[in-house]
Amino acid sequence: MNAARTGPGIGRRHVIGTAAGLAAAAGAAALGLQDAAPAQAGQRPGRTPRAQRRLFLGTYTSVAGGGTGIGTGTYDAASGRITATGVVAGVADPSYLALAPDGRTLYAVDEQQEGAVTTIALPDGGRPEVLGSRATGGAGPCHLSVHPGGRWLFSANYLSGSVAVHPVDPSAGGALGERTDLVAHTSPPPGPGQDGPHAHQIVTAPDGGHVLAVDLGTDAVYTYRLDDSAGTLSQVSYAALRPGAGPRHLTFHPSGRFAYLANEVDNTVVVCGYDPGSGRLTPGEPQSTGTGSGTSYPAQLLVTADGGFAFLANRGHNSLTRYAVEADGGRLRLLDTVPVGGDFPRHIAFSPDERLLFAANQKSGTVTVFSVDAKSGALAPLGEPFAAPVAVCALPL
């Protein structure tokens, strides 16, 4: 057996990085010290001008210089300019955020020793409202995702090396029920330099029936079959990366036949074949991040909806790598790297129309915004970095 259901485990917390103690005071005040409020005078609560879109920012609340909850703001859909509007308080260490498929509910991890996931309602014409939290059964949850059907929430406990499932109750505004499953990664054994399993991501495959969990500690990606009626996971296979790779984040090509994996420890990306029928993932050969020698701690890959380009955030190198996607998704060709304009880009995200790319820069406490050329995928910085306390996740709506 490669995974087992178990209670919470304890291990070494994944490095958070230096807190953004030098983040601009104005940004810290706007995102960390007041309740969510209208972006402009005279504007109705919860309503934004047509050119303005909502933005939510994840942070750490338990470190010096961090925020006091989930940062809220708006951004201009044309210029990318961000305006702070306040904070959703009462959420501890909301380091990763995810939106429900219907767009009416936000979920956040509480990345603490006794991990939890929190539900936030996003009512039309009203302020975000915290509905409650549920324990994940593990320590240090660092990632979550909602099943495309909207009935299940998955979370990854980094410190415990386990993944959890919670039911979503649409009749209660998307609030979460008691956990229906908890699966621990027990084999293969930890990779070089690791003290145990460290689940870093959990995501549903495009086929909808399989759920994949990326574990940095065991150098493996686990595939589970989801029982959509019971909310339980049954392991069907796992893909082994080379020892010491440290896989962190997986992103699927729109075809559903390939996936791209960022390896944090050995500074590589890997193109993986994926079989929707079996759920089996087959890693290819590691390739360059375009950042030279040494470890740049690659964090995350994005792929455009048309499958033409992929982008990688490099934390140590403070850059974004651009790839052309070729061979119907089966090959990544490195094009260039550009400075991210901040320090330690932990998370990147597209705006819904993919005209903008947002980078949350943890150590500088900033969010930088880029325009994305639809034809070439070229990135161009827009405006000045936006100050946000220990910004580790950006979710533009």
C-alpha positions in Angstrom: 0.0 0.0 0.0 1.3 3.5 -0.8 -1.2 5.5 1.2 -3.2 4.9 4.4 -6.0 6.7 6.2 -4.7 8.1 9.4 -4.8 10.9 11.9 -2.7 14.1 11.9 1.1 13.8 11.7 3.9 16.1 12.7 6.9 17.1 10.7 9.1 19.9 9.7 7.1 22.9 8.4 7.9 23.9 4.8 10.1 27.0 4.7 7.9 30.1 4.6 10.7 32.5 3.7 11.6 35.9 5.1 8.6 38.0 6.2 8.0 41.2 4.3 8.8 43.5 7.2 9.7 46.3 4.8 6.4 46.3 2.9 5.0 49.7 2.4 3.0 50.9 5.4 0.1 52.1 3.3 -0.3 48.7 1.7 -0.2 46.9 5.1 -2.8 49.2 6.5 -5.1 48.9 3.6 -5.0 45.1 3.4 -4.4 44.2 7.0 -6.1 46.6 9.4 -9.6 47.3 8.2 -12.7 45.5 7.2 -13.7 44.9 3.6 -15.2 48.1 2.3 -16.2 49.8 -1.1 -13.3 50.6 -3.3 -14.4 54.1 -4.1 -16.5 56.8 -2.4 -20.1 56.6 -3.5 -19.8 53.0 -4.7 -22.3 50.5 -3.4 -20.8 47.7 -1.2 -19.8 44.7 -3.1 -20.3 46.4 -6.5 -17.5 47.5 -8.7 -17.3 49.5 -12.0 -17.4 47.3 -15.1 -13.7 47.8 -15.7 -13.0 46.9 -12.0 -12.7 43.3 -11.0 -12.3 41.7 -7.5 -9.0 40.5 -6.1 -8.3 38.4 -3.1 -4.8 38.0 -1.6 -3.5 35.2 0.7 -0.9 35.9 3.4 0.5 34.6 6.6 -0.9 36.1 9.8 1.4 34.4 12.2 4.7 35.9 11.0 6.2 39.3 11.5 5.0 41.8 8.9 2.1 39.5 7.8 -1.5 40.4 7.2 -4.5 40.0 9.5 -6.6 38.0 7.2 -7.5 37.6 3.5 -6.7 40.8 1.7 -9.4 42.3 -0.6 -9.1 44.7 -3.5 -10.0 45.5 -7.0 -8.0 45.7 -10.2 -8.5 47.6 -13.4 -9.1 45.0 -16.1 -7.2 47.1 -18.7 -4.3 48.6 -16.7 -3.9 46.0 -14.0 -3.8 48.7 -11.3 -4.7 47.3 -7.9 -6.8 49.2 -5.3 -6.9 47.9 -1.7 -10.4 47.7 -0.2 -9.7 45.9 3.2 -9.4 42.5 4.7 -11.6 39.5 5.5 -10.5 39.0 9.2 -10.8 36.0 11.3 -8.9 33.6 9.0 -5.5 32.3 10.3 -2.6 32.0 7.9 -4.8 31.9 4.7 -1.9 31.0 2.5 -3.9 29.6 -0.4 -7.3 30.5 -1.8 -9.7 28.8 -4.2 -13.0 29.8 -5.7 -16.1 27.6 -6.0 -17.2 26.8 -9.6 -20.3 29.1 -9.2 -18.1 32.0 -8.1 -20.1 32.6 -5.0 -17.9 31.0 -2.4 -14.2 31.4 -1.5 -12.2 28.8 0.4 -8.9 29.3 2.3 -6.5 27.0 4.0 -5.5 27.8 7.6 -1.8 26.8 7.4 -1.3 26.0 11.0 -0.2 23.0 13.1 -3.9 22.1 13.6 -4.9 22.7 10.0 -8.3 23.8 8.8 -10.1 25.0 5.8 -12.4 28.0 5.9 -15.5 29.0 3.9 -16.2 32.6 2.9 -19.4 33.6 1.2 -19.3 36.2 -1.5 -22.8 37.6 -1.7 -23.9 39.8 -4.5 -24.0 43.4 -3.3 -22.5 42.5 0.1 -19.3 42.1 2.0 -17.5 38.7 2.2 -18.7 36.7 5.2 -16.8 33.9 7.0 -19.2 30.9 7.4 -16.9 28.7 9.4 -14.0 26.3 9.4 -13.4 22.6 9.4 -10.3 20.7 10.5 -8.3 19.0 7.8 -7.1 16.2 10.1 -3.5 17.2 9.5 -0.9 19.9 10.0 0.1 22.8 7.7 -2.4 22.6 4.9 -0.9 24.6 2.0 -3.2 23.9 -0.9 -6.9 23.3 -1.7 -9.1 22.9 -4.7 -12.8 22.4 -5.4 -14.0 19.5 -7.5 -15.4 20.8 -10.8 -18.8 19.4 -9.8 -18.8 21.7 -6.8 -19.6 19.0 -4.3 -16.2 18.3 -2.8 -13.3 20.3 -1.4 -9.8 18.7 -1.4 -6.9 19.9 0.8 -3.2 19.0 1.1 -1.6 18.8 4.5 2.1 19.6 4.0 3.5 18.8 7.4 1.5 15.6 7.7 1.9 14.4 4.2 -1.8 13.7 3.8 -4.8 14.8 1.8 -8.4 15.4 3.0 -11.9 15.6 1.5 -14.8 17.7 2.8 -18.3 17.9 1.4 -19.7 21.2 0.1 -23.3 22.1 1.1 -24.9 24.3 -1.6 -28.0 24.9 0.6 -25.7 26.4 3.2 -24.0 28.9 0.9 -21.1 26.5 0.2 -20.3 25.7 3.8 -18.3 22.6 4.5 -19.4 19.4 6.2 -17.4 17.0 8.3 -14.4 15.5 6.6 -15.3 12.4 4.6 -11.8 11.1 4.0 -8.2 11.5 5.0 -5.4 9.7 3.2 -1.7 9.7 4.3 1.2 9.1 1.9 3.2 6.2 3.4 5.3 5.0 0.5 7.6 5.4 -1.3 10.0 6.5 1.4 11.0 10.1 1.8 13.5 11.4 -0.8 17.0 12.7 -0.1 17.0 15.4 2.6 13.4 14.9 3.5 12.0 13.9 6.9 8.8 12.5 5.6 5.9 12.9 3.2 4.9 16.5 2.4 1.7 16.8 0.3 2.0 20.1 -1.5 -1.0 20.1 -4.0 -4.2 18.3 -4.7 -6.1 18.8 -8.0 -8.8 17.1 -10.1 -7.7 15.8 -13.5 -9.7 17.1 -16.5 -11.5 13.8 -16.8 -13.2 14.6 -13.5 -12.9 11.1 -12.0 -9.3 11.2 -10.9 -7.7 13.4 -8.2 -3.9 13.8 -8.2 -1.8 14.7 -5.1 1.8 16.1 -5.5 4.1 15.1 -2.6 7.4 16.9 -2.3 8.7 14.7 0.5 8.3 11.4 -1.3 9.1 12.6 -4.8 5.8 11.2 -6.1 2.5 12.2 -7.6 -0.4 10.0 -6.4 -3.5 9.3 -8.4 -6.8 8.6 -6.7 -10.2 7.7 -8.0 -13.0 9.8 -6.4 -16.2 8.2 -5.2 -18.5 11.1 -6.1 -21.3 9.8 -3.9 -19.2 9.1 -0.7 -16.4 11.6 -1.0 -13.7 9.1 -0.6 -10.4 8.5 -2.4 -9.0 5.2 -3.6 -5.4 5.2 -4.8 -4.9 3.7 -8.3 -1.3 4.5 -9.0 1.6 6.8 -8.2 4.3 8.3 -10.4 7.8 8.4 -9.1 10.0 11.3 -9.9 13.8 11.1 -9.7 15.1 11.1 -6.1 15.5 14.6 -4.8 13.3 16.3 -7.4 10.9 17.7 -4.8 7.7 18.0 -7.0 5.6 21.0 -5.9 2.9 21.9 -8.4 1.2 20.2 -11.3 -0.8 21.9 -14.1 -2.7 20.1 -16.9 -2.7 21.0 -20.6 -6.2 21.7 -21.8 -6.2 18.5 -23.9 -6.1 16.5 -20.7 -3.4 14.3 -22.1 -0.4 16.0 -20.6 0.5 17.7 -17.4 3.5 19.9 -16.4 5.3 19.5 -13.1 7.4 22.1 -11.3 10.1 20.4 -9.2 11.1 22.7 -6.3 14.3 21.0 -5.1 16.2 20.0 -8.3 15.2 23.2 -10.3 13.5 21.5 -13.2 10.1 21.1 -15.0 8.8 17.8 -16.3 6.3 17.1 -19.1 4.1 14.2 -18.0 1.9 12.0 -20.1 -1.6 11.4 -18.6 -4.0 8.6 -19.4 -7.6 9.7 -18.6 -8.9 6.2 -18.5 -6.5 4.8 -15.9 -5.4 8.1 -14.3 -1.8 7.0 -14.7 0.8 9.8 -14.9 4.0 9.1 -16.8 6.8 11.7 -16.2 9.2 12.5 -19.0 12.8 13.8 -18.7 13.5 16.9 -16.5 14.3 20.1 -18.3 15.6 23.5 -17.6 13.8 26.4 -16.0 16.0 28.8 -17.8 17.4 30.2 -14.6 21.0 29.0 -14.8 22.9 27.0 -12.2 21.8 26.6 -8.6 18.3 26.2 -7.2 15.7 28.8 -8.0 12.9 27.0 -6.1 10.4 26.9 -9.0 6.9 27.3 -7.6 4.1 27.0 -10.0 3.2 26.6 -13.7 0.3 28.2 -15.6 -0.9 27.1 -19.0 -3.0 29.3 -21.3 -6.6 28.1 -22.1 -5.7 27.6 -25.7 -2.7 25.4 -24.7 -0.2 27.6 -26.5 2.0 28.9 -23.7 3.2 28.0 -20.2 4.6 30.2 -17.5 6.8 29.2 -14.5 7.4 31.3 -11.3 11.0 31.0 -10.1 11.4 32.1 -6.5 15.1 32.1 -6.0 15.7 33.6 -9.4 12.9 36.1 -9.0 11.7 35.6 -12.6 9.0 34.2 -14.8 9.9 31.7 -17.5 7.9 31.5 -20.7 7.5 28.3 -22.7 6.0 27.6 -26.0 3.8 24.5 -25.8 4.3 22.2 -28.8 3.5 18.7 -30.1 -0.1 19.1 -29.0 0.9 19.6 -25.4 3.7 17.0 -25.4 6.7 19.4 -25.4 7.7 22.6 -23.7 10.2 24.9 -25.5 11.9 27.5 -23.4 11.5 31.0 -24.8 12.8 33.4 -22.2 12.8 34.6 -18.6 11.8 38.0 -17.4 12.3 39.7 -14.0 9.2 39.4 -11.8 9.7 42.8 -10.2 9.6 41.4 -6.6 11.3 39.0 -4.3 10.3 35.3 -4.1 7.2 34.9 -6.4 5.4 32.1 -4.6 2.2 32.2 -6.6 1.0 33.3 -10.1 -2.5 33.6 -11.5 -4.2 34.7 -14.7 -7.1 37.1 -14.8 -10.2 35.3 -16.1 -9.6 36.7 -19.7 -5.9 35.8 -19.4 -4.9 39.3 -20.5 -3.1 39.9 -17.1 -0.8 37.7 -15.0 -0.5 38.4 -11.2 2.5 37.4 -9.2 2.4 37.3 -5.4 6.0 38.0 -4.1 6.4 36.7 -0.6 9.6 38.3 0.6 9.1 41.7 -0.8 5.4 41.8 0.3 4.2 42.9 -3.2 2.0 41.9 -6.1 3.3 42.6 -9.6 1.1 42.6 -12.7 2.0 41.8 -16.3 0.1 42.0 -19.5 0.1 38.8 -21.6 0.3 39.0 -25.4 -2.2 36.6 -26.8 -0.2 35.8 -29.9 3.4 35.5 -28.5 2.8 35.0 -24.8 5.2 37.8 -24.1 5.0 39.4 -20.7 5.2 43.1 -20.0 5.1 44.7 -16.5 2.3 47.1 -15.7 2.8 49.9 -13.2 4.5 49.8 -9.9 4.4 46.8 -7.5 1.4 46.8 -5.2 2.3 46.5 -1.5 0.6 43.6 0.3 1.8 42.0 3.6 3.6 38.7 2.9 1.7 38.1 -0.3 1.7 34.4 -1.0 -1.4 33.9 -3.1 -3.3 36.1 -5.6 -6.8 35.3 -6.8 -8.1 37.7 -9.4 -11.8 37.2 -10.3 
